[in-house]
Each structure stands twice: as structure tokens, then as C-alpha cells.
Amino acid sequence: VGKVRALIEGRTNVQFHPGIFPDIAAPATNSTSCCVHWDADHYSSTKSGIEFFGPRLSTGGLPVFDDYRRRLCDGVFLAVREYFQK
């Protein structure tokens, strides 16, 4: 988180909620986001995260999946494909 904070220093509209999902979800319950970055590695954590944050993305919002095409993280690809095929 520290490296990312340093890259975007000075931008006041960015919030960080590092931790384990869903433990970190409470601050985002009643808000929308223009960008959400997932680094979940597994199917179940990606699925639960996208089901929570997907509807909270603003129109034109950008979902970023850290391990979407990583060979050892096939569950991320599957969870994303299932969600967007709905």
C-alpha cells in the first residue's frame, strides 16, 4: 500500500482499504467507486468481492483484477467471466 500511496500522492479522492475481504467492506457499503483493484488470487474471494463491489462501480467504472490471466490463478478468470456473462 505504501508504494501505491507514493505513486498517487496529492490525489485526495483515493481511499485505501487494505485487508481481507469481507472484513474491509464496511466503509464501502454505501458508496460508489470509479475504480476497484482486486488482488484476490482465488475463485471464492474474487467472486465475493466482485459481487459486492461490482454493483457499486460508477457508470464507466474500472474493475482491475490483478491475477486475471495468471496461470496459477484460474479461479480469478472463472469468477470474472461468470459475473460479466450475467
PDB file with one MODEL, atoms N, CA, C and O in Angstrom:
MODEL        1
ATOM      1  N   VAL A   1       0.830  -1.185   0.000  1.00  0.00           N
ATOM      2  CA  VAL A   1       0.000   0.000   0.000  1.00  0.00           C
ATOM      3  C   VAL A   1       0.875   1.250   0.000  1.00  0.00           C
ATOM      4  O   VAL A   1       0.540   2.239  -0.652  1.00  0.00           O
ATOM      5  N   GLY A   2       1.970   1.217   0.709  1.00  0.00           N
ATOM      6  CA  GLY A   2       2.856   2.374   0.776  1.00  0.00           C
ATOM      7  C   GLY A   2       3.397   2.796  -0.579  1.00  0.00           C
ATOM      8  O   GLY A   2       3.474   3.991  -0.865  1.00  0.00           O
ATOM      9  N   LYS A   3       3.770   1.844  -1.414  1.00  0.00           N
ATOM     10  CA  LYS A   3       4.284   2.158  -2.754  1.00  0.00           C
ATOM     11  C   LYS A   3       3.209   2.789  -3.628  1.00  0.00           C
ATOM     12  O   LYS A   3       3.481   3.731  -4.372  1.00  0.00           O
ATOM     13  N   VAL A   4       1.996   2.272  -3.537  1.00  0.00           N
ATOM     14  CA  VAL A   4       0.900   2.829  -4.327  1.00  0.00           C
ATOM     15  C   VAL A   4       0.562   4.231  -3.836  1.00  0.00           C
ATOM     16  O   VAL A   4       0.344   5.134  -4.643  1.00  0.00           O
ATOM     17  N   ARG A   5       0.519   4.417  -2.540  1.00  0.00           N
ATOM     18  CA  ARG A   5       0.260   5.761  -1.983  1.00  0.00           C
ATOM     19  C   ARG A   5       1.281   6.772  -2.509  1.00  0.00           C
ATOM     20  O   ARG A   5       0.920   7.897  -2.854  1.00  0.00           O
ATOM     21  N   ALA A   6       2.546   6.375  -2.569  1.00  0.00           N
ATOM     22  CA  ALA A   6       3.597   7.271  -3.039  1.00  0.00           C
ATOM     23  C   ALA A   6       3.387   7.637  -4.513  1.00  0.00           C
ATOM     24  O   ALA A   6       3.663   8.767  -4.916  1.00  0.00           O
ATOM     25  N   LEU A   7       2.906   6.700  -5.304  1.00  0.00           N
ATOM     26  CA  LEU A   7       2.671   6.953  -6.729  1.00  0.00           C
ATOM     27  C   LEU A   7       1.552   7.962  -6.974  1.00  0.00           C
ATOM     28  O   LEU A   7       1.589   8.706  -7.953  1.00  0.00           O
ATOM     29  N   ILE A   8       0.576   7.988  -6.100  1.00  0.00           N
ATOM     30  CA  ILE A   8      -0.582   8.866  -6.327  1.00  0.00           C
ATOM     31  C   ILE A   8      -0.659   9.984  -5.303  1.00  0.00           C
ATOM     32  O   ILE A   8      -1.726  10.558  -5.081  1.00  0.00           O
ATOM     33  N   GLU A   9       0.448  10.288  -4.690  1.00  0.00           N
ATOM     34  CA  GLU A   9       0.491  11.334  -3.668  1.00  0.00           C
ATOM     35  C   GLU A   9      -0.123  12.639  -4.190  1.00  0.00           C
ATOM     36  O   GLU A   9       0.148  13.058  -5.315  1.00  0.00           O
ATOM     37  N   GLY A  10      -0.939  13.261  -3.366  1.00  0.00           N
ATOM     38  CA  GLY A  10      -1.566  14.516  -3.730  1.00  0.00           C
ATOM     39  C   GLY A  10      -2.984  14.382  -4.241  1.00  0.00           C
ATOM     40  O   GLY A  10      -3.699  15.380  -4.336  1.00  0.00           O
ATOM     41  N   ARG A  11      -3.404  13.191  -4.567  1.00  0.00           N
ATOM     42  CA  ARG A  11      -4.783  12.973  -5.015  1.00  0.00           C
ATOM     43  C   ARG A  11      -5.646  12.722  -3.783  1.00  0.00           C
ATOM     44  O   ARG A  11      -5.401  11.778  -3.032  1.00  0.00           O
ATOM     45  N   THR A  12      -6.624  13.537  -3.581  1.00  0.00           N
ATOM     46  CA  THR A  12      -7.420  13.441  -2.359  1.00  0.00           C
ATOM     47  C   THR A  12      -8.646  12.559  -2.504  1.00  0.00           C
ATOM     48  O   THR A  12      -9.308  12.271  -1.508  1.00  0.00           O
ATOM     49  N   ASN A  13      -8.968  12.123  -3.709  1.00  0.00           N
ATOM     50  CA  ASN A  13     -10.177  11.332  -3.910  1.00  0.00           C
ATOM     51  C   ASN A  13      -9.903   9.827  -3.929  1.00  0.00           C
ATOM     52  O   ASN A  13     -10.695   9.065  -4.483  1.00  0.00           O
ATOM     53  N   VAL A  14      -8.810   9.400  -3.340  1.00  0.00           N
ATOM     54  CA  VAL A  14      -8.443   7.985  -3.321  1.00  0.00           C
ATOM     55  C   VAL A  14      -8.521   7.476  -1.889  1.00  0.00           C
ATOM     56  O   VAL A  14      -8.022   8.108  -0.958  1.00  0.00           O
ATOM     57  N   GLN A  15      -9.159   6.322  -1.734  1.00  0.00           N
ATOM     58  CA  GLN A  15      -9.231   5.685  -0.420  1.00  0.00           C
ATOM     59  C   GLN A  15      -8.638   4.289  -0.521  1.00  0.00           C
ATOM     60  O   GLN A  15      -8.814   3.599  -1.525  1.00  0.00           O
ATOM     61  N   PHE A  16      -7.943   3.885   0.515  1.00  0.00           N
ATOM     62  CA  PHE A  16      -7.375   2.544   0.586  1.00  0.00           C
ATOM     63  C   PHE A  16      -8.080   1.769   1.689  1.00  0.00           C
ATOM     64  O   PHE A  16      -8.330   2.295   2.774  1.00  0.00           O
ATOM     65  N   HIS A  17      -8.392   0.531   1.402  1.00  0.00           N
ATOM     66  CA  HIS A  17      -8.994  -0.357   2.385  1.00  0.00           C
ATOM     67  C   HIS A  17      -8.257  -1.694   2.329  1.00  0.00           C
ATOM     68  O   HIS A  17      -8.843  -2.703   1.935  1.00  0.00           O
ATOM     69  N   PRO A  18      -6.993  -1.717   2.713  1.00  0.00           N
ATOM     70  CA  PRO A  18      -6.253  -2.982   2.662  1.00  0.00           C
ATOM     71  C   PRO A  18      -6.747  -3.945   3.736  1.00  0.00           C
ATOM     72  O   PRO A  18      -7.177  -3.537   4.815  1.00  0.00           O
ATOM     73  N   GLY A  19      -6.677  -5.196   3.418  1.00  0.00           N
ATOM     74  CA  GLY A  19      -7.075  -6.207   4.387  1.00  0.00           C
ATOM     75  C   GLY A  19      -7.751  -7.370   3.705  1.00  0.00           C
ATOM     76  O   GLY A  19      -7.654  -7.536   2.490  1.00  0.00           O
ATOM     77  N   ILE A  20      -8.424  -8.159   4.476  1.00  0.00           N
ATOM     78  CA  ILE A  20      -9.096  -9.361   3.983  1.00  0.00           C
ATOM     79  C   ILE A  20     -10.573  -9.050   3.764  1.00  0.00           C
ATOM     80  O   ILE A  20     -11.256  -8.557   4.662  1.00  0.00           O
ATOM     81  N   PHE A  21     -11.051  -9.343   2.566  1.00  0.00           N
ATOM     82  CA  PHE A  21     -12.468  -9.178   2.267  1.00  0.00           C
ATOM     83  C   PHE A  21     -13.222 -10.372   2.844  1.00  0.00           C
ATOM     84  O   PHE A  21     -12.734 -11.494   2.708  1.00  0.00           O
ATOM     85  N   PRO A  22     -14.361 -10.202   3.469  1.00  0.00           N
ATOM     86  CA  PRO A  22     -15.219  -9.030   3.553  1.00  0.00           C
ATOM     87  C   PRO A  22     -14.964  -8.137   4.770  1.00  0.00           C
ATOM     88  O   PRO A  22     -15.711  -7.184   4.992  1.00  0.00           O
ATOM     89  N   ASP A  23     -13.943  -8.419   5.548  1.00  0.00           N
ATOM     90  CA  ASP A  23     -13.685  -7.616   6.753  1.00  0.00           C
ATOM     91  C   ASP A  23     -13.517  -6.127   6.445  1.00  0.00           C
ATOM     92  O   ASP A  23     -13.850  -5.283   7.277  1.00  0.00           O
ATOM     93  N   ILE A  24     -13.009  -5.803   5.268  1.00  0.00           N
ATOM     94  CA  ILE A  24     -12.727  -4.415   4.917  1.00  0.00           C
ATOM     95  C   ILE A  24     -13.865  -3.751   4.141  1.00  0.00           C
ATOM     96  O   ILE A  24     -13.717  -2.608   3.707  1.00  0.00           O
ATOM     97  N   ALA A  25     -14.980  -4.429   3.957  1.00  0.00           N
ATOM     98  CA  ALA A  25     -16.055  -3.929   3.099  1.00  0.00           C
ATOM     99  C   ALA A  25     -16.925  -2.844   3.729  1.00  0.00           C
ATOM    100  O   ALA A  25     -17.514  -2.049   2.996  1.00  0.00           O
ATOM    101  N   ALA A  26     -17.025  -2.781   5.019  1.00  0.00           N
ATOM    102  CA  ALA A  26     -17.955  -1.858   5.684  1.00  0.00           C
ATOM    103  C   ALA A  26     -17.842  -0.406   5.214  1.00  0.00           C
ATOM    104  O   ALA A  26     -18.880   0.213   4.981  1.00  0.00           O
ATOM    105  N   PRO A  27     -16.642   0.179   5.059  1.00  0.00           N
ATOM    106  CA  PRO A  27     -16.574   1.578   4.628  1.00  0.00           C
ATOM    107  C   PRO A  27     -17.136   1.818   3.225  1.00  0.00           C
ATOM    108  O   PRO A  27     -17.495   2.948   2.895  1.00  0.00           O
ATOM    109  N   ALA A  28     -17.216   0.789   2.409  1.00  0.00           N
ATOM    110  CA  ALA A  28     -17.681   0.947   1.029  1.00  0.00           C
ATOM    111  C   ALA A  28     -19.143   0.579   0.840  1.00  0.00           C
ATOM    112  O   ALA A  28     -19.652   0.665  -0.278  1.00  0.00           O
ATOM    113  N   THR A  29     -19.821   0.180   1.878  1.00  0.00           N
ATOM    114  CA  THR A  29     -21.192  -0.312   1.761  1.00  0.00           C
ATOM    115  C   THR A  29     -22.141   0.697   1.117  1.00  0.00           C
ATOM    116  O   THR A  29     -22.961   0.319   0.280  1.00  0.00           O
ATOM    117  N   ASN A  30     -22.044   1.956   1.486  1.00  0.00           N
ATOM    118  CA  ASN A  30     -22.963   2.973   0.979  1.00  0.00           C
ATOM    119  C   ASN A  30     -22.295   3.948   0.030  1.00  0.00           C
ATOM    120  O   ASN A  30     -22.653   5.126   0.006  1.00  0.00           O
ATOM    121  N   SER A  31     -21.338   3.487  -0.749  1.00  0.00           N
ATOM    122  CA  SER A  31     -20.635   4.382  -1.659  1.00  0.00           C
ATOM    123  C   SER A  31     -20.459   3.730  -3.026  1.00  0.00           C
ATOM    124  O   SER A  31     -20.689   2.532  -3.192  1.00  0.00           O
ATOM    125  N   THR A  32     -20.053   4.529  -3.988  1.00  0.00           N
ATOM    126  CA  THR A  32     -19.697   4.014  -5.304  1.00  0.00           C
ATOM    127  C   THR A  32     -18.221   4.299  -5.543  1.00  0.00           C
ATOM    128  O   THR A  32     -17.628   5.168  -4.903  1.00  0.00           O
ATOM    129  N   SER A  33     -17.648   3.560  -6.465  1.00  0.00           N
ATOM    130  CA  SER A  33     -16.229   3.721  -6.785  1.00  0.00           C
ATOM    131  C   SER A  33     -16.058   3.816  -8.288  1.00  0.00           C
ATOM    132  O   SER A  33     -16.814   3.206  -9.044  1.00  0.00           O
ATOM    133  N   CYS A  34     -15.071   4.575  -8.721  1.00  0.00           N
ATOM    134  CA  CYS A  34     -14.788   4.652 -10.149  1.00  0.00           C
ATOM    135  C   CYS A  34     -13.738   3.609 -10.540  1.00  0.00           C
ATOM    136  O   CYS A  34     -13.589   3.289 -11.719  1.00  0.00           O
ATOM    137  N   CYS A  35     -13.013   3.082  -9.556  1.00  0.00           N
ATOM    138  CA  CYS A  35     -12.010   2.054  -9.820  1.00  0.00           C
ATOM    139  C   CYS A  35     -11.858   1.187  -8.575  1.00  0.00           C
ATOM    140  O   CYS A  35     -11.740   1.693  -7.459  1.00  0.00           O
ATOM    141  N   VAL A  36     -11.864  -0.114  -8.784  1.00  0.00           N
ATOM    142  CA  VAL A  36     -11.618  -1.053  -7.689  1.00  0.00           C
ATOM    143  C   VAL A  36     -10.564  -2.042  -8.176  1.00  0.00           C
ATOM    144  O   VAL A  36     -10.686  -2.608  -9.262  1.00  0.00           O
ATOM    145  N   HIS A  37      -9.537  -2.241  -7.372  1.00  0.00           N
ATOM    146  CA  HIS A  37      -8.454  -3.158  -7.715  1.00  0.00           C
ATOM    147  C   HIS A  37      -8.528  -4.382  -6.811  1.00  0.00           C
ATOM    148  O   HIS A  37      -8.468  -4.264  -5.587  1.00  0.00           O
ATOM    149  N   TRP A  38      -8.659  -5.560  -7.422  1.00  0.00           N
ATOM    150  CA  TRP A  38      -8.712  -6.828  -6.686  1.00  0.00           C
ATOM    151  C   TRP A  38      -7.370  -7.520  -6.799  1.00  0.00           C
ATOM    152  O   TRP A  38      -6.781  -7.576  -7.879  1.00  0.00           O
ATOM    153  N   ASP A  39      -6.892  -8.040  -5.705  1.00  0.00           N
ATOM    154  CA  ASP A  39      -5.723  -8.909  -5.703  1.00  0.00           C
ATOM    155  C   ASP A  39      -6.094 -10.099  -4.834  1.00  0.00           C
ATOM    156  O   ASP A  39      -5.593 -10.252  -3.720  1.00  0.00           O
ATOM    157  N   ALA A  40      -6.975 -10.935  -5.354  1.00  0.00           N
ATOM    158  CA  ALA A  40      -7.604 -11.975  -4.551  1.00  0.00           C
ATOM    159  C   ALA A  40      -7.002 -13.361  -4.748  1.00  0.00           C
ATOM    160  O   ALA A  40      -6.984 -14.148  -3.801  1.00  0.00           O
ATOM    161  N   ASP A  41      -6.520 -13.685  -5.912  1.00  0.00           N
ATOM    162  CA  ASP A  41      -5.844 -14.946  -6.231  1.00  0.00           C
ATOM    163  C   ASP A  41      -6.742 -16.182  -6.340  1.00  0.00           C
ATOM    164  O   ASP A  41      -6.348 -17.153  -6.986  1.00  0.00           O
ATOM    165  N   HIS A  42      -7.922 -16.183  -5.739  1.00  0.00           N
ATOM    166  CA  HIS A  42      -8.755 -17.384  -5.707  1.00  0.00           C
ATOM    167  C   HIS A  42     -10.176 -17.100  -6.189  1.00  0.00           C
ATOM    168  O   HIS A  42     -10.640 -15.960  -6.172  1.00  0.00           O
ATOM    169  N   TYR A  43     -10.843 -18.149  -6.613  1.00  0.00           N
ATOM    170  CA  TYR A  43     -12.208 -18.033  -7.120  1.00  0.00           C
ATOM    171  C   TYR A  43     -13.163 -17.442  -6.089  1.00  0.00           C
ATOM    172  O   TYR A  43     -13.847 -16.460  -6.379  1.00  0.00           O
ATOM    173  N   SER A  44     -13.223 -18.018  -4.898  1.00  0.00           N
ATOM    174  CA  SER A  44     -14.235 -17.601  -3.916  1.00  0.00           C
ATOM    175  C   SER A  44     -14.033 -16.153  -3.469  1.00  0.00           C
ATOM    176  O   SER A  44     -15.003 -15.409  -3.330  1.00  0.00           O
ATOM    177  N   SER A  45     -12.789 -15.750  -3.244  1.00  0.00           N
ATOM    178  CA  SER A  45     -12.549 -14.374  -2.813  1.00  0.00           C
ATOM    179  C   SER A  45     -12.800 -13.383  -3.947  1.00  0.00           C
ATOM    180  O   SER A  45     -13.285 -12.278  -3.702  1.00  0.00           O
ATOM    181  N   THR A  46     -12.482 -13.759  -5.167  1.00  0.00           N
ATOM    182  CA  THR A  46     -12.785 -12.891  -6.315  1.00  0.00           C
ATOM    183  C   THR A  46     -14.278 -12.794  -6.507  1.00  0.00           C
ATOM    184  O   THR A  46     -14.804 -11.703  -6.726  1.00  0.00           O
ATOM    185  N   LYS A  47     -14.969 -13.908  -6.431  1.00  0.00           N
ATOM    186  CA  LYS A  47     -16.421 -13.922  -6.625  1.00  0.00           C
ATOM    187  C   LYS A  47     -17.122 -13.066  -5.573  1.00  0.00           C
ATOM    188  O   LYS A  47     -17.972 -12.245  -5.919  1.00  0.00           O
ATOM    189  N   SER A  48     -16.787 -13.242  -4.312  1.00  0.00           N
ATOM    190  CA  SER A  48     -17.461 -12.457  -3.276  1.00  0.00           C
ATOM    191  C   SER A  48     -17.124 -10.977  -3.402  1.00  0.00           C
ATOM    192  O   SER A  48     -17.982 -10.128  -3.160  1.00  0.00           O
ATOM    193  N   GLY A  49     -15.905 -10.660  -3.771  1.00  0.00           N
ATOM    194  CA  GLY A  49     -15.516  -9.267  -3.954  1.00  0.00           C
ATOM    195  C   GLY A  49     -16.228  -8.608  -5.116  1.00  0.00           C
ATOM    196  O   GLY A  49     -16.698  -7.477  -4.996  1.00  0.00           O
ATOM    197  N   ILE A  50     -16.311  -9.296  -6.232  1.00  0.00           N
ATOM    198  CA  ILE A  50     -16.960  -8.703  -7.403  1.00  0.00           C
ATOM    199  C   ILE A  50     -18.471  -8.608  -7.209  1.00  0.00           C
ATOM    200  O   ILE A  50     -19.105  -7.684  -7.718  1.00  0.00           O
ATOM    201  N   GLU A  51     -19.040  -9.544  -6.487  1.00  0.00           N
ATOM    202  CA  GLU A  51     -20.483  -9.441  -6.213  1.00  0.00           C
ATOM    203  C   GLU A  51     -20.786  -8.253  -5.298  1.00  0.00           C
ATOM    204  O   GLU A  51     -21.857  -7.654  -5.396  1.00  0.00           O
ATOM    205  N   PHE A  52     -19.856  -7.912  -4.417  1.00  0.00           N
ATOM    206  CA  PHE A  52     -20.039  -6.763  -3.537  1.00  0.00           C
ATOM    207  C   PHE A  52     -19.735  -5.452  -4.269  1.00  0.00           C
ATOM    208  O   PHE A  52     -20.560  -4.538  -4.275  1.00  0.00           O
ATOM    209  N   PHE A  53     -18.554  -5.360  -4.882  1.00  0.00           N
ATOM    210  CA  PHE A  53     -18.119  -4.099  -5.478  1.00  0.00           C
ATOM    211  C   PHE A  53     -18.667  -3.863  -6.882  1.00  0.00           C
ATOM    212  O   PHE A  53     -18.817  -2.712  -7.293  1.00  0.00           O
ATOM    213  N   GLY A  54     -18.964  -4.914  -7.618  1.00  0.00           N
ATOM    214  CA  GLY A  54     -19.471  -4.749  -8.983  1.00  0.00           C
ATOM    215  C   GLY A  54     -20.646  -3.788  -9.076  1.00  0.00           C
ATOM    216  O   GLY A  54     -20.592  -2.848  -9.869  1.00  0.00           O
ATOM    217  N   PRO A  55     -21.706  -3.985  -8.298  1.00  0.00           N
ATOM    218  CA  PRO A  55     -22.844  -3.065  -8.341  1.00  0.00           C
ATOM    219  C   PRO A  55     -22.519  -1.671  -7.795  1.00  0.00           C
ATOM    220  O   PRO A  55     -23.294  -0.736  -7.998  1.00  0.00           O
ATOM    221  N   ARG A  56     -21.408  -1.524  -7.122  1.00  0.00           N
ATOM    222  CA  ARG A  56     -21.029  -0.233  -6.541  1.00  0.00           C
ATOM    223  C   ARG A  56     -20.056   0.542  -7.430  1.00  0.00           C
ATOM    224  O   ARG A  56     -19.609   1.627  -7.059  1.00  0.00           O
ATOM    225  N   LEU A  57     -19.727  -0.008  -8.596  1.00  0.00           N
ATOM    226  CA  LEU A  57     -18.896   0.725  -9.545  1.00  0.00           C
ATOM    227  C   LEU A  57     -19.738   1.786 -10.228  1.00  0.00           C
ATOM    228  O   LEU A  57     -20.871   1.520 -10.629  1.00  0.00           O
ATOM    229  N   SER A  58     -19.199   2.973 -10.362  1.00  0.00           N
ATOM    230  CA  SER A  58     -19.922   4.032 -11.058  1.00  0.00           C
ATOM    231  C   SER A  58     -20.024   3.691 -12.539  1.00  0.00           C
ATOM    232  O   SER A  58     -19.285   2.843 -13.039  1.00  0.00           O
ATOM    233  N   THR A  59     -20.931   4.345 -13.229  1.00  0.00           N
ATOM    234  CA  THR A  59     -21.068   4.141 -14.672  1.00  0.00           C
ATOM    235  C   THR A  59     -19.726   4.441 -15.327  1.00  0.00           C
ATOM    236  O   THR A  59     -19.152   5.511 -15.127  1.00  0.00           O
ATOM    237  N   GLY A  60     -19.240   3.501 -16.099  1.00  0.00           N
ATOM    238  CA  GLY A  60     -17.927   3.646 -16.719  1.00  0.00           C
ATOM    239  C   GLY A  60     -16.781   3.314 -15.789  1.00  0.00           C
ATOM    240  O   GLY A  60     -15.617   3.509 -16.141  1.00  0.00           O
ATOM    241  N   GLY A  61     -17.102   2.803 -14.581  1.00  0.00           N
ATOM    242  CA  GLY A  61     -16.071   2.465 -13.601  1.00  0.00           C
ATOM    243  C   GLY A  61     -15.153   1.353 -14.097  1.00  0.00           C
ATOM    244  O   GLY A  61     -15.525   0.567 -14.968  1.00  0.00           O
ATOM    245  N   LEU A  62     -13.979   1.299 -13.545  1.00  0.00           N
ATOM    246  CA  LEU A  62     -12.954   0.361 -13.987  1.00  0.00           C
ATOM    247  C   LEU A  62     -12.660  -0.686 -12.923  1.00  0.00           C
ATOM    248  O   LEU A  62     -12.115  -0.361 -11.868  1.00  0.00           O
ATOM    249  N   PRO A  63     -13.020  -1.949 -13.192  1.00  0.00           N
ATOM    250  CA  PRO A  63     -12.607  -3.028 -12.295  1.00  0.00           C
ATOM    251  C   PRO A  63     -11.247  -3.565 -12.758  1.00  0.00           C
ATOM    252  O   PRO A  63     -11.069  -3.870 -13.937  1.00  0.00           O
ATOM    253  N   VAL A  64     -10.302  -3.678 -11.844  1.00  0.00           N
ATOM    254  CA  VAL A  64      -8.970  -4.184 -12.172  1.00  0.00           C
ATOM    255  C   VAL A  64      -8.753  -5.469 -11.386  1.00  0.00           C
ATOM    256  O   VAL A  64      -8.872  -5.494 -10.161  1.00  0.00           O
ATOM    257  N   PHE A  65      -8.430  -6.542 -12.118  1.00  0.00           N
ATOM    258  CA  PHE A  65      -8.223  -7.854 -11.494  1.00  0.00           C
ATOM    259  C   PHE A  65      -6.763  -8.233 -11.646  1.00  0.00           C
ATOM    260  O   PHE A  65      -6.306  -8.563 -12.741  1.00  0.00           O
ATOM    261  N   ASP A  66      -6.042  -8.185 -10.553  1.00  0.00           N
ATOM    262  CA  ASP A  66      -4.600  -8.366 -10.546  1.00  0.00           C
ATOM    263  C   ASP A  66      -4.156  -9.668 -11.216  1.00  0.00           C
ATOM    264  O   ASP A  66      -3.169  -9.668 -11.953  1.00  0.00           O
ATOM    265  N   ASP A  67      -4.844 -10.746 -10.984  1.00  0.00           N
ATOM    266  CA  ASP A  67      -4.390 -12.056 -11.473  1.00  0.00           C
ATOM    267  C   ASP A  67      -5.324 -12.651 -12.519  1.00  0.00           C
ATOM    268  O   ASP A  67      -5.456 -13.872 -12.601  1.00  0.00           O
ATOM    269  N   TYR A  68      -5.972 -11.813 -13.315  1.00  0.00           N
ATOM    270  CA  TYR A  68      -6.994 -12.272 -14.265  1.00  0.00           C
ATOM    271  C   TYR A  68      -6.514 -13.365 -15.210  1.00  0.00           C
ATOM    272  O   TYR A  68      -7.241 -14.337 -15.414  1.00  0.00           O
ATOM    273  N   ARG A  69      -5.362 -13.256 -15.777  1.00  0.00           N
ATOM    274  CA  ARG A  69      -4.863 -14.268 -16.716  1.00  0.00           C
ATOM    275  C   ARG A  69      -3.629 -15.000 -16.198  1.00  0.00           C
ATOM    276  O   ARG A  69      -2.901 -15.614 -16.977  1.00  0.00           O
ATOM    277  N   ARG A  70      -3.394 -14.941 -14.912  1.00  0.00           N
ATOM    278  CA  ARG A  70      -2.242 -15.637 -14.343  1.00  0.00           C
ATOM    279  C   ARG A  70      -2.531 -17.125 -14.309  1.00  0.00           C
ATOM    280  O   ARG A  70      -3.580 -17.550 -13.827  1.00  0.00           O
ATOM    281  N   ARG A  71      -1.619 -17.898 -14.811  1.00  0.00           N
ATOM    282  CA  ARG A  71      -1.805 -19.340 -14.959  1.00  0.00           C
ATOM    283  C   ARG A  71      -2.155 -20.041 -13.653  1.00  0.00           C
ATOM    284  O   ARG A  71      -2.960 -20.972 -13.659  1.00  0.00           O
ATOM    285  N   LEU A  72      -1.585 -19.628 -12.557  1.00  0.00           N
ATOM    286  CA  LEU A  72      -1.829 -20.298 -11.281  1.00  0.00           C
ATOM    287  C   LEU A  72      -3.057 -19.770 -10.550  1.00  0.00           C
ATOM    288  O   LEU A  72      -3.357 -20.207  -9.439  1.00  0.00           O
ATOM    289  N   CYS A  73      -3.766 -18.831 -11.170  1.00  0.00           N
ATOM    290  CA  CYS A  73      -4.937 -18.224 -10.536  1.00  0.00           C
ATOM    291  C   CYS A  73      -6.162 -18.350 -11.436  1.00  0.00           C
ATOM    292  O   CYS A  73      -6.868 -17.368 -11.662  1.00  0.00           O
ATOM    293  N   ASP A  74      -6.415 -19.538 -11.944  1.00  0.00           N
ATOM    294  CA  ASP A  74      -7.529 -19.758 -12.867  1.00  0.00           C
ATOM    295  C   ASP A  74      -8.877 -19.374 -12.269  1.00  0.00           C
ATOM    296  O   ASP A  74      -9.795 -19.010 -13.004  1.00  0.00           O
ATOM    297  N   GLY A  75      -9.010 -19.449 -10.963  1.00  0.00           N
ATOM    298  CA  GLY A  75     -10.268 -19.112 -10.312  1.00  0.00           C
ATOM    299  C   GLY A  75     -10.653 -17.653 -10.490  1.00  0.00           C
ATOM    300  O   GLY A  75     -11.837 -17.322 -10.539  1.00  0.00           O
ATOM    301  N   VAL A  76      -9.654 -16.776 -10.588  1.00  0.00           N
ATOM    302  CA  VAL A  76      -9.923 -15.353 -10.809  1.00  0.00           C
ATOM    303  C   VAL A  76     -10.582 -15.179 -12.167  1.00  0.00           C
ATOM    304  O   VAL A  76     -11.600 -14.495 -12.280  1.00  0.00           O
ATOM    305  N   PHE A  77     -10.017 -15.786 -13.191  1.00  0.00           N
ATOM    306  CA  PHE A  77     -10.569 -15.717 -14.548  1.00  0.00           C
ATOM    307  C   PHE A  77     -11.999 -16.254 -14.566  1.00  0.00           C
ATOM    308  O   PHE A  77     -12.886 -15.629 -15.147  1.00  0.00           O
ATOM    309  N   LEU A  78     -12.225 -17.388 -13.944  1.00  0.00           N
ATOM    310  CA  LEU A  78     -13.544 -18.007 -13.928  1.00  0.00           C
ATOM    311  C   LEU A  78     -14.577 -17.121 -13.225  1.00  0.00           C
ATOM    312  O   LEU A  78     -15.681 -16.942 -13.739  1.00  0.00           O
ATOM    313  N   ALA A  79     -14.239 -16.574 -12.072  1.00  0.00           N
ATOM    314  CA  ALA A  79     -15.175 -15.732 -11.324  1.00  0.00           C
ATOM    315  C   ALA A  79     -15.539 -14.472 -12.110  1.00  0.00           C
ATOM    316  O   ALA A  79     -16.701 -14.066 -12.126  1.00  0.00           O
ATOM    317  N   VAL A  80     -14.564 -13.859 -12.752  1.00  0.00           N
ATOM    318  CA  VAL A  80     -14.812 -12.646 -13.542  1.00  0.00           C
ATOM    319  C   VAL A  80     -15.688 -12.969 -14.744  1.00  0.00           C
ATOM    320  O   VAL A  80     -16.644 -12.247 -15.027  1.00  0.00           O
ATOM    321  N   ARG A  81     -15.373 -14.036 -15.446  1.00  0.00           N
ATOM    322  CA  ARG A  81     -16.172 -14.427 -16.620  1.00  0.00           C
ATOM    323  C   ARG A  81     -17.618 -14.729 -16.220  1.00  0.00           C
ATOM    324  O   ARG A  81     -18.546 -14.298 -16.905  1.00  0.00           O
ATOM    325  N   GLU A  82     -17.820 -15.451 -15.141  1.00  0.00           N
ATOM    326  CA  GLU A  82     -19.170 -15.773 -14.679  1.00  0.00           C
ATOM    327  C   GLU A  82     -19.956 -14.500 -14.366  1.00  0.00           C
ATOM    328  O   GLU A  82     -21.117 -14.373 -14.753  1.00  0.00           O
ATOM    329  N   TYR A  83     -19.324 -13.565 -13.669  1.00  0.00           N
ATOM    330  CA  TYR A  83     -20.012 -12.336 -13.274  1.00  0.00           C
ATOM    331  C   TYR A  83     -20.426 -11.524 -14.496  1.00  0.00           C
ATOM    332  O   TYR A  83     -21.566 -11.068 -14.576  1.00  0.00           O
ATOM    333  N   PHE A  84     -19.530 -11.340 -15.431  1.00  0.00           N
ATOM    334  CA  PHE A  84     -19.838 -10.490 -16.578  1.00  0.00           C
ATOM    335  C   PHE A  84     -20.687 -11.183 -17.635  1.00  0.00           C
ATOM    336  O   PHE A  84     -21.232 -10.512 -18.511  1.00  0.00           O
ATOM    337  N   GLN A  85     -20.813 -12.484 -17.581  1.00  0.00           N
ATOM    338  CA  GLN A  85     -21.713 -13.186 -18.502  1.00  0.00           C
ATOM    339  C   GLN A  85     -23.163 -13.047 -18.066  1.00  0.00           C
ATOM    340  O   GLN A  85     -24.070 -13.259 -18.870  1.00  0.00           O
ATOM    341  N   LYS A  86     -23.399 -12.688 -16.788  1.00  0.00           N
ATOM    342  CA  LYS A  86     -24.768 -12.497 -16.306  1.00  0.00           C
ATOM    343  C   LYS A  86     -25.328 -11.336 -17.031  1.00  0.00           C
ATOM    344  O   LYS A  86     -26.479 -10.963 -16.806  1.00  0.00           O
TER     345      LYS A  86
ENDMDL
END
